Amino acid sequence: MGFLSKLFRRSGGGTKKYEDMFMEAHYTFKQSVEYAFKTAVEAGVKDGVFESAEAGAETLYNALIDKIEPEDKAELEKAKSRIR
């Protein structure tokens, strides 16, 4: 990413890329919910979509909670609470 694009990048972009990243990591590659969630949040922060890890965790959690399997919801809540 060039200097000007870093300077003028905006936060608040869509979460679809990071939702897909989580879903693929967990359901396709069988990574743990916590690891897949943490990786997706960190990628969103790095890309400038989320202001902070905490904000990203909250946003991504809200986007994913209705899309994941019911047995994964408790683990997703736990993963969200561990991100600071």
Backbone as CSV, one residue per row, in Angstrom:
resi,resn,N_x,N_y,N_z,CA_x,CA_y,CA_z,C_x,C_y,C_z
1,MET,0.855,-1.169,0.000,0.000,0.000,0.000,0.901,1.232,0.000
2,GLY,0.625,2.160,-0.876,1.441,3.352,-0.988,1.202,4.341,0.136
3,PHE,2.072,5.336,0.212,2.001,6.338,1.274,0.663,7.068,1.280
4,LEU,0.225,7.530,0.124,-1.021,8.304,0.075,-2.237,7.453,0.404
5,SER,-2.239,6.216,-0.025,-3.396,5.386,0.298,-3.459,5.091,1.789
6,LYS,-2.305,4.961,2.451,-2.304,4.792,3.907,-2.780,6.064,4.591
7,LEU,-2.362,7.192,4.057,-2.716,8.475,4.645,-4.214,8.745,4.548
8,PHE,-4.816,8.370,3.433,-6.216,8.709,3.200,-7.185,7.545,3.366
9,ARG,-6.710,6.426,3.856,-7.624,5.296,4.025,-8.671,5.616,5.090
10,ARG,-9.833,5.042,4.902,-10.926,5.289,5.833,-11.257,4.019,6.587
11,SER,-11.603,4.188,7.831,-12.068,3.034,8.598,-13.566,2.900,8.384
12,GLY,-14.103,1.806,8.860,-15.542,1.615,8.768,-15.989,0.919,7.505
13,GLY,-15.055,0.303,6.783,-15.430,-0.445,5.588,-16.249,-1.658,5.974
14,GLY,-16.679,-2.380,4.997,-17.512,-3.545,5.248,-16.769,-4.677,5.937
15,THR,-17.531,-5.520,6.590,-16.947,-6.637,7.332,-17.004,-7.942,6.553
16,LYS,-17.567,-7.939,5.369,-17.770,-9.173,4.597,-16.475,-9.966,4.420
17,LYS,-15.394,-9.292,4.079,-14.108,-9.966,3.875,-13.684,-10.712,5.142
18,TYR,-13.891,-10.104,6.286,-13.441,-10.678,7.556,-14.413,-11.750,8.054
19,GLU,-15.684,-11.598,7.716,-16.658,-12.662,7.993,-16.275,-13.909,7.200
20,ASP,-15.986,-13.721,5.915,-15.585,-14.843,5.061,-14.286,-15.467,5.553
21,MET,-13.361,-14.622,6.002,-12.085,-15.113,6.514,-12.323,-16.028,7.719
22,PHE,-13.189,-15.596,8.634,-13.507,-16.413,9.803,-14.177,-17.721,9.391
23,MET,-15.193,-17.624,8.549,-15.960,-18.806,8.156,-15.069,-19.839,7.466
24,GLU,-14.206,-19.379,6.584,-13.316,-20.301,5.887,-12.302,-20.914,6.849
25,ALA,-11.717,-20.092,7.707,-10.716,-20.598,8.650,-11.318,-21.631,9.597
26,HIS,-12.511,-21.354,10.098,-13.102,-22.264,11.077,-13.773,-23.477,10.430
27,TYR,-14.619,-23.251,9.461,-15.413,-24.351,8.915,-14.703,-25.143,7.814
28,THR,-13.805,-24.504,7.075,-13.089,-25.222,6.019,-11.774,-25.795,6.530
29,PHE,-10.997,-24.937,7.213,-9.667,-25.357,7.662,-9.650,-25.869,9.095
30,LYS,-10.829,-25.886,9.737,-10.996,-26.465,11.076,-10.138,-25.801,12.153
31,GLN,-9.875,-24.498,11.994,-9.194,-23.764,13.058,-10.198,-23.526,14.183
32,SER,-9.683,-23.315,15.387,-10.573,-23.057,16.515,-11.319,-21.744,16.295
33,VAL,-12.465,-21.613,16.939,-13.254,-20.386,16.840,-12.415,-19.202,17.303
34,GLU,-11.738,-19.370,18.427,-10.956,-18.269,18.986,-9.844,-17.824,18.037
35,TYR,-9.103,-18.775,17.495,-7.996,-18.433,16.602,-8.510,-17.792,15.313
36,ALA,-9.548,-18.351,14.727,-10.104,-17.815,13.485,-10.654,-16.403,13.701
37,PHE,-11.326,-16.181,14.832,-11.893,-14.870,15.140,-10.784,-13.847,15.365
38,LYS,-9.791,-14.216,16.161,-8.676,-13.313,16.450,-7.938,-12.931,15.165
39,THR,-7.712,-13.901,14.301,-7.022,-13.649,13.040,-7.815,-12.690,12.155
40,ALA,-9.114,-12.879,12.073,-9.960,-12.010,11.252,-9.994,-10.589,11.809
41,VAL,-10.086,-10.450,13.124,-10.096,-9.120,13.745,-8.760,-8.421,13.505
42,GLU,-7.661,-9.125,13.722,-6.336,-8.529,13.516,-6.143,-8.083,12.069
43,ALA,-6.634,-8.867,11.117,-6.534,-8.491,9.706,-7.347,-7.225,9.424
44,GLY,-8.527,-7.119,10.020,-9.353,-5.926,9.841,-8.719,-4.684,10.427
45,VAL,-8.066,-4.820,11.570,-7.363,-3.686,12.185,-6.186,-3.288,11.303
46,LYS,-5.438,-4.276,10.841,-4.276,-4.011,9.988,-4.689,-3.315,8.695
47,ASP,-5.819,-3.721,8.117,-6.312,-3.120,6.877,-6.978,-1.768,7.101
48,GLY,-7.171,-1.383,8.355,-7.776,-0.090,8.659,-9.292,-0.089,8.626
49,VAL,-9.901,-1.250,8.579,-11.363,-1.331,8.562,-11.914,-1.111,9.963
50,PHE,-11.206,-1.616,10.969,-11.611,-1.441,12.356,-10.663,-0.465,13.038
51,GLU,-11.206,0.421,13.852,-10.399,1.408,14.572,-9.456,0.751,15.571
52,SER,-9.942,-0.275,16.246,-9.148,-0.966,17.261,-9.582,-2.425,17.291
53,ALA,-8.812,-3.233,17.998,-9.160,-4.649,18.115,-10.485,-4.822,18.849
54,GLU,-10.715,-4.028,19.895,-11.972,-4.134,20.646,-13.169,-3.769,19.773
55,ALA,-13.041,-2.680,19.021,-14.130,-2.257,18.137,-14.352,-3.286,17.037
56,GLY,-13.270,-3.818,16.510,-13.366,-4.839,15.473,-14.014,-6.107,15.985
57,ALA,-13.651,-6.495,17.203,-14.224,-7.701,17.802,-15.736,-7.545,17.970
58,GLU,-16.158,-6.399,18.438,-17.591,-6.148,18.633,-18.334,-6.155,17.296
59,THR,-17.778,-5.469,16.310,-18.407,-5.385,14.992,-18.483,-6.752,14.320
60,LEU,-17.372,-7.471,14.338,-17.339,-8.781,13.693,-18.222,-9.789,14.433
61,TYR,-18.233,-9.709,15.744,-19.106,-10.583,16.539,-20.568,-10.379,16.133
62,ASN,-20.986,-9.123,16.055,-22.373,-8.821,15.685,-22.702,-9.304,14.275
63,ALA,-21.714,-9.251,13.384,-21.930,-9.704,12.013,-22.006,-11.229,11.924
64,LEU,-21.270,-11.919,12.786,-21.169,-13.376,12.696,-22.185,-14.147,13.530
65,ILE,-22.687,-13.571,14.594,-23.451,-14.323,15.588,-24.648,-15.069,14.984
66,ASP,-25.294,-14.505,13.989,-26.449,-15.169,13.376,-26.070,-16.111,12.235
67,LYS,-24.798,-16.108,11.848,-24.363,-16.910,10.701,-23.650,-18.197,11.092
68,ILE,-23.227,-18.300,12.329,-22.442,-19.464,12.733,-23.338,-20.559,13.299
69,GLU,-22.769,-21.721,13.447,-23.492,-22.859,14.014,-23.821,-22.578,15.483
70,PRO,-24.973,-23.012,15.965,-25.371,-22.748,17.359,-24.347,-23.218,18.396
71,GLU,-23.691,-24.338,18.141,-22.722,-24.844,19.122,-21.446,-23.995,19.189
72,ASP,-21.239,-23.097,18.222,-20.049,-22.244,18.222,-20.287,-20.884,18.877
73,LYS,-21.526,-20.574,19.220,-21.846,-19.241,19.738,-21.172,-18.946,21.071
74,ALA,-21.121,-19.905,21.970,-20.476,-19.685,23.269,-18.983,-19.439,23.088
75,GLU,-18.363,-20.184,22.188,-16.935,-19.995,21.938,-16.660,-18.649,21.285
76,LEU,-17.564,-18.195,20.418,-17.391,-16.888,19.787,-17.485,-15.782,20.836
77,GLU,-18.425,-15.906,21.754,-18.562,-14.942,22.856,-17.274,-14.911,23.684
78,LYS,-16.742,-16.066,23.978,-15.499,-16.177,24.746,-14.332,-15.537,23.985
79,ALA,-14.257,-15.789,22.687,-13.188,-15.215,21.863,-13.290,-13.694,21.836
80,LYS,-14.516,-13.177,21.730,-14.714,-11.720,21.717,-14.261,-11.105,23.032
81,SER,-14.560,-11.760,24.137,-14.216,-11.203,25.448,-12.711,-11.197,25.704
82,ARG,-11.962,-12.031,25.002,-10.510,-12.098,25.204,-9.733,-11.058,24.408
83,ILE,-10.373,-10.429,23.454,-9.672,-9.433,22.638,-9.714,-8.092,23.343
84,ARG,-8.533,-7.520,23.501,-8.400,-6.217,24.177,-7.572,-5.284,23.359
